């Protein structure tokens, strides 16, 4: 009996995996946009798979839609607990970096660092309603089921979120050539200590975010303004290992140009947001817990 039972469980697991795996990447995208964390997204998707194993799958007409609802519900539950943790977070919170090769197809702009940071300021319900409707095209009746709210309430949640998002999104799309020139200039100026060169690259109202999570040295608040950023970056560059000891790999991070830096001090990512011929925002992630997938 034991062997027969084990064989049956294996068949159930194999069947569940075959019908689940084609949707895994899509579901990871849903969970990541909700949570801003690759590790938490993977956990949510794995929990969805465990639930999928116990479902009578022949009764599910649209597996992707069904699984999307499951992941959205799991993501919402995690988002509520994550919100409390992030209120205690040391310094600015940035989403875990999604890395792609510079030559690859550009990521969707709904995983941009700026958008994910904007979503972080919404309530969990607003964030979920906006993403499920505006990004993943879920109708309001299905959203109401996930959020356990009425359809009119879900419409209001999405509308409030949409207002915040529109006010934050950039209307300017820089060229790849301009981005590359600015990133290369920033890297050279940062490691050489070229104060004037760095200042010329930054907009007057540029902002620098540094996420160390209390695990590594980082600015505890966003740094606003060209002069303050120059002083901070040059000060940090004098303390870090020489550029000859560092590995600097150009990448795109959440759709933005940037690089992964590996040196004796550890690993970090730096993403650069540009507008025209100037840098308007810098996003540096140094928290090792957010960089595990890169090591």
FIMIMI-119821 format. One record per residue (C-alpha): residue number from 1; residue in one letter; x, y, z. Coordinates in nm, 4 decimals. Example, Ala and Ser with C-alpha at 12.3 -4.5 7.8 and 13.67 -1.06 7.14 Angstrom:
- 1 A 1.2300 -0.4500 0.7800
- 2 S 1.3670 -0.1060 0.7140
# end
This chain:
- 1 X 0.0000 0.0000 0.0000
- 2 X 0.2829 0.2399 0.0872
- 3 X 0.4506 0.2019 -0.2530
- 4 X 0.1192 0.2459 -0.4353
- 5 X 0.0402 0.5585 -0.2356
- 6 X 0.3831 0.7060 -0.3089
- 7 X 0.3417 0.6328 -0.6800
- 8 X 0.0030 0.8045 -0.6808
- 9 X 0.1477 1.1105 -0.5054
- 10 X 0.4280 1.1265 -0.7627
- 11 X 0.1774 1.1145 -1.0494
- 12 X -0.0284 1.3923 -0.8909
- 13 X 0.2840 1.6035 -0.8367
- 14 X 0.4099 1.5429 -1.1909
- 15 X 0.0746 1.6362 -1.3428
- 16 X 0.0531 1.9486 -1.1257
- 17 X 0.4036 2.0533 -1.2292
- 18 X 0.3355 2.0023 -1.6016
- 19 X 0.0279 2.2229 -1.5890
- 20 X 0.1871 2.4800 -1.3559
- 21 X 0.5344 2.5382 -1.5035
- 22 X 0.4183 2.7157 -1.8231
- 23 X 0.2743 2.9885 -1.5984
- 24 X 0.5559 3.0168 -1.3409
- 25 X 0.7431 3.3084 -1.5000
- 26 X 0.4217 3.5046 -1.5499
- 27 X 0.3175 3.4403 -1.1891
- 28 X 0.6594 3.5507 -1.0650
- 29 X 0.5998 3.8769 -1.2517
- 30 X 0.2662 3.9232 -1.0753
- 31 X 0.4158 3.8521 -0.7333
- 32 X 0.7280 4.0655 -0.7857
- 33 X 0.5253 4.3701 -0.8871
- 34 X 0.3117 4.3278 -0.5788
- 35 X 0.5983 4.2705 -0.3355
- 36 X 0.9102 4.4309 -0.4844
- 37 X 1.1074 4.1293 -0.3631
- 38 X 1.2337 3.8412 -0.5756
- 39 X 1.2670 3.6086 -0.2763
- 40 X 0.9157 3.6831 -0.1494
- 41 X 0.7755 3.6489 -0.5015
- 42 X 0.9340 3.3057 -0.5382
- 43 X 0.7892 3.1986 -0.2030
- 44 X 0.4406 3.3154 -0.3042
- 45 X 0.4576 3.1294 -0.6356
- 46 X 0.5810 2.8131 -0.4653
- 47 X 0.2915 2.8322 -0.2187
- 48 X 0.0572 2.8674 -0.5167
- 49 X 0.2057 2.5501 -0.6652
- 50 X 0.1459 2.3610 -0.3421
- 51 X -0.2168 2.4700 -0.3507
- 52 X -0.2409 2.3767 -0.7189
- 53 X -0.1479 2.0192 -0.6306
- 54 X -0.4626 1.9799 -0.4205
- 55 X -0.7004 2.1392 -0.6727
- 56 X -0.9285 1.9326 -0.8977
- 57 X -0.7553 2.0683 -1.2043
- 58 X -0.9997 1.9278 -1.4596
- 59 X -1.2582 2.1748 -1.3284
- 60 X -1.0338 2.4787 -1.3894
- 61 X -1.1155 2.6263 -1.7301
- 62 X -0.8407 2.8901 -1.7337
- 63 X -0.5391 2.7798 -1.5245
- 64 X -0.3475 3.1064 -1.5712
- 65 X -0.6376 3.3217 -1.4545
- 66 X -0.7030 3.0866 -1.1632
- 67 X -0.3368 3.0844 -1.0564
- 68 X -0.3128 3.4611 -1.0960
- 69 X -0.5937 3.5009 -0.8452
- 70 X -0.4210 3.2605 -0.6050
- 71 X -0.0868 3.4424 -0.6323
- 72 X -0.2567 3.7802 -0.5977
- 73 X -0.4260 3.6668 -0.2780
- 74 X -0.1015 3.5262 -0.1390
- 75 X 0.0812 3.8418 -0.2435
- 76 X -0.1737 4.0629 -0.0703
- 77 X -0.1359 3.8666 0.2536
- 78 X 0.2434 3.9007 0.2353
- 79 X 0.2188 4.2672 0.1424
- 80 X 0.0275 4.3462 0.4592
- 81 X 0.2968 4.1900 0.6788
- 82 X 0.5782 4.3337 0.4647
- 83 X 0.4365 4.6834 0.5114
- 84 X 0.4864 4.6571 0.8864
- 85 X 0.8443 4.5310 0.8399
- 86 X 0.9294 4.8100 0.5959
- 87 X 0.8091 5.0732 0.8403
- 88 X 1.0964 4.9544 1.0636
- 89 X 1.3434 4.9328 0.7739
- 90 X 1.6755 5.1105 0.8277
- 91 X 1.7163 5.3822 0.5634
- 92 X 1.5410 5.4105 0.2243
- 93 X 1.3722 5.0946 0.0928
- 94 X 1.4374 4.9996 -0.2697
- 95 X 1.2957 4.6968 -0.4556
- 96 X 1.5260 4.4012 -0.5157
- 97 X 1.7011 4.4587 -0.8484
- 98 X 1.5896 4.2756 -1.1619
- 99 X 1.8948 4.2390 -1.3851
- 100 X 1.9042 4.2017 -1.7618
- 101 X 2.1768 4.2166 -2.0240
- 102 X 2.2167 4.5656 -2.1771
- 103 X 2.1545 4.4281 -2.5264
- 104 X 1.8338 4.2437 -2.4374
- 105 X 1.4799 4.3605 -2.5000
- 106 X 1.3982 4.6405 -2.2573
- 107 X 1.1956 4.5464 -1.9524
- 108 X 0.8393 4.6620 -1.9163
- 109 X 0.8176 5.0008 -1.7551
- 110 X 0.5866 4.8617 -1.4874
- 111 X 0.8904 4.7158 -1.3046
- 112 X 1.0792 5.0469 -1.2972
- 113 X 1.2347 5.1417 -0.9655
- 114 X 1.0429 5.4702 -0.9565
- 115 X 0.7076 5.2987 -1.0103
- 116 X 0.7746 5.0287 -0.7500
- 117 X 0.8749 5.2971 -0.5002
- 118 X 0.5535 5.4854 -0.5790
- 119 X 0.3516 5.1670 -0.5268
- 120 X 0.5251 5.1233 -0.1922
- 121 X 0.3556 5.4413 -0.0707
- 122 X 0.0098 5.3041 -0.1504
- 123 X -0.1990 5.0906 0.0786
- 124 X -0.1782 4.7142 0.0081
- 125 X -0.5337 4.7184 -0.1317
- 126 X -0.4650 5.0172 -0.3599
- 127 X -0.1462 4.8577 -0.4869
- 128 X -0.3158 4.5262 -0.5568
- 129 X -0.6185 4.6834 -0.7281
- 130 X -0.3999 4.8994 -0.9539
- 131 X -0.1652 4.6179 -1.0564
- 132 X -0.4347 4.3588 -1.1123
- 133 X -0.6440 4.5911 -1.3281
- 134 X -0.3995 4.8251 -1.5034
- 135 X -0.1043 4.5888 -1.5451
- 136 X -0.2579 4.2416 -1.5572
- 137 X -0.5955 4.3259 -1.7115
- 138 X -0.8049 4.1531 -1.4479
- 139 X -1.1685 4.2622 -1.4476
- 140 X -1.3139 4.4236 -1.1394
- 141 X -1.5391 4.1313 -1.0534
- 142 X -1.2337 3.9061 -1.0216
- 143 X -1.0434 4.1746 -0.8298
- 144 X -1.3358 4.2064 -0.5906
- 145 X -1.3095 3.8343 -0.5219
- 146 X -0.9354 3.8581 -0.4510
- 147 X -0.9588 4.1689 -0.2324
- 148 X -1.2854 4.0673 -0.0678
- 149 X -1.4332 4.4077 -0.1463
- 150 X -1.7216 4.5238 -0.3651
- 151 X -1.6613 4.6101 -0.7310
- 152 X -1.7252 4.9838 -0.6742
- 153 X -1.4767 4.9807 -0.3859
- 154 X -1.2158 4.8133 -0.6071
- 155 X -1.2709 5.0749 -0.8772
- 156 X -1.2113 5.3502 -0.6220
- 157 X -0.8958 5.1793 -0.4933
- 158 X -0.7539 5.1505 -0.8445
- 159 X -0.8482 5.5102 -0.9289
- 160 X -0.6730 5.6487 -0.6206
- 161 X -0.3628 5.4453 -0.6991
- 162 X -0.3699 5.5549 -1.0640
- 163 X -0.3704 5.9203 -0.9579
- 164 X -0.0555 5.8689 -0.7483
- 165 X 0.1201 5.6741 -1.0227
- 166 X 0.0459 5.9304 -1.2946
- 167 X 0.1807 6.2123 -1.0817
- 168 X 0.5088 6.0281 -1.0297
- 169 X 0.5791 5.8823 -1.3742
- 170 X 0.8287 6.0564 -1.5988
- 171 X 0.6968 6.1854 -1.9314
- 172 X 1.0423 6.1809 -2.0911
- 173 X 1.1966 5.8726 -2.2522
- 174 X 1.5720 5.9191 -2.2957
- 175 X 1.7662 5.7658 -2.5837
- 176 X 1.9882 5.4650 -2.5193
- 177 X 2.2886 5.6622 -2.6474
- 178 X 2.2325 5.9444 -2.3967
- 179 X 2.1821 5.6932 -2.1159
- 180 X 2.5046 5.5106 -2.2007
- 181 X 2.7046 5.8327 -2.2146
- 182 X 2.5746 5.9484 -1.8767
- 183 X 2.6315 5.6130 -1.7059
- 184 X 2.9864 5.5860 -1.8382
- 185 X 3.0574 5.9427 -1.7299
- 186 X 2.9116 5.8775 -1.3852
- 187 X 3.1240 5.5644 -1.3357
- 188 X 3.4439 5.7371 -1.4435
- 189 X 3.3788 6.0430 -1.2262
- 190 X 3.2813 5.8381 -0.9206
- 191 X 3.5949 5.6237 -0.9220
- 192 X 3.8378 5.8978 -1.0215
- 193 X 3.7038 6.1535 -0.7755
- 194 X 3.6270 6.4024 -1.0544
- 195 X 3.4052 6.6502 -0.8695
- 196 X 3.3459 6.8837 -1.1626
- 197 X 3.2804 6.5976 -1.4038
- 198 X 3.0231 6.4448 -1.1707
- 199 X 2.8500 6.7772 -1.1074
- 200 X 2.8030 6.8378 -1.4809
- 201 X 2.6136 6.5085 -1.5147
- 202 X 2.3593 6.5734 -1.2390
- 203 X 2.0387 6.7752 -1.2584
- 204 X 2.0020 7.0497 -0.9977
- 205 X 1.7199 6.8589 -0.8277
- 206 X 1.8657 6.5088 -0.8652
- 207 X 1.8113 6.2569 -0.5834
- 208 X 2.0301 5.9734 -0.4583
- 209 X 1.8810 5.6681 -0.2833
- 210 X 2.1100 5.4260 -0.1028
- 211 X 1.9662 5.1041 0.0424
- 212 X 2.1904 4.9283 0.2936
- 213 X 1.9110 4.7975 0.5127
- 214 X 2.1295 4.8454 0.8203
- 215 X 2.3580 4.5690 0.6903
- 216 X 2.6091 4.7871 0.5035
- 217 X 2.7054 5.1530 0.5069
- 218 X 2.4524 5.3689 0.3219
- 219 X 2.2831 5.7070 0.3489
- 220 X 1.9966 5.6843 0.5962
- 221 X 1.7836 5.9314 0.4006
- 222 X 1.7518 6.0226 0.0328
- 223 X 2.0071 6.2854 -0.0664
- 224 X 1.8524 6.5732 -0.2611
- 225 X 2.0355 6.8212 -0.4811
- 226 X 2.3437 6.8149 -0.7028
- 227 X 2.5922 6.9565 -0.4500
- 228 X 2.4940 6.7221 -0.1671
- 229 X 2.5074 6.4187 -0.3984
- 230 X 2.8528 6.5145 -0.5293
- 231 X 2.9911 6.5497 -0.1764
- 232 X 2.8424 6.2160 -0.0721
- 233 X 2.9535 6.0169 -0.3787
- 234 X 3.3062 6.1581 -0.3797
- 235 X 3.3356 6.0968 -0.0054
- 236 X 3.2298 5.7355 -0.0488
- 237 X 3.4614 5.6810 -0.3467
- 238 X 3.7624 5.7862 -0.1375
- 239 X 3.6835 5.5182 0.1200
- 240 X 3.6128 5.2299 -0.1163
- 241 X 3.8566 4.9896 -0.2786
- 242 X 4.0516 5.1185 -0.5828
- 243 X 3.8790 5.0756 -0.9184
- 244 X 4.1562 4.8348 -1.0227
- 245 X 4.0258 4.5852 -0.7669
- 246 X 3.6612 4.6149 -0.8744
- 247 X 3.4569 4.4274 -1.1319
- 248 X 3.2040 4.6602 -1.2965
- 249 X 2.9471 4.4929 -1.5225
- 250 X 2.7098 4.7100 -1.7269
- 251 X 2.3505 4.5864 -1.6966
- 252 X 1.9967 4.7144 -1.7066
- 253 X 1.8298 4.7202 -1.3666
- 254 X 1.4501 4.7256 -1.3672
- 255 X 1.4677 4.8762 -1.7139
- 256 X 1.7233 5.1448 -1.6191
- 257 X 2.0900 5.1590 -1.7226
- 258 X 2.3341 5.0737 -1.4474
- 259 X 2.5964 4.8302 -1.3328
- 260 X 2.6781 4.5558 -1.0852
- 261 X 2.9896 4.6320 -0.8816
- 262 X 3.1927 4.3586 -0.7144
- 263 X 3.4942 4.4595 -0.5078
- 264 X 3.6608 4.3553 -0.1799
- 265 X 3.3882 4.5439 0.0089
- 266 X 3.1110 4.3280 -0.1392
- 267 X 2.8528 4.3551 -0.4151
- 268 X 2.6124 4.6343 -0.5012
- 269 X 2.3956 4.7540 -0.7865
- 270 X 2.3615 5.1111 -0.9085
- 271 X 2.0806 5.2156 -1.1428
- 272 X 2.0748 5.5542 -1.3149
- 273 X 1.7587 5.7400 -1.4143
- 274 X 1.8133 6.0077 -1.6779
- 275 X 1.6175 6.2847 -1.8453
- 276 X 1.7659 6.4486 -2.1507
- 277 X 2.1368 6.4968 -2.0893
- 278 X 2.1296 6.4821 -1.7103
- 279 X 2.0977 6.2273 -1.4319
- 280 X 1.7847 6.2828 -1.2240
- 281 X 1.8027 5.9857 -0.9843
- 282 X 2.0530 5.7274 -0.8638
- 283 X 1.9436 5.4044 -0.6943
- 284 X 2.2173 5.2121 -0.5096
- 285 X 2.1403 4.8791 -0.3425
- 286 X 2.4012 4.7541 -0.0941
- 287 X 2.1850 4.5389 0.1347
- 288 X 2.3307 4.1869 0.0871
- 289 X 1.9928 4.0264 0.1543
- 290 X 1.8588 4.1926 -0.1626
- 291 X 2.1558 4.0802 -0.3713
- 292 X 2.1666 3.7088 -0.2919
- 293 X 2.0317 3.6187 -0.6350
- 294 X 2.3352 3.7898 -0.7918
- 295 X 2.5995 3.6043 -0.5922
# end
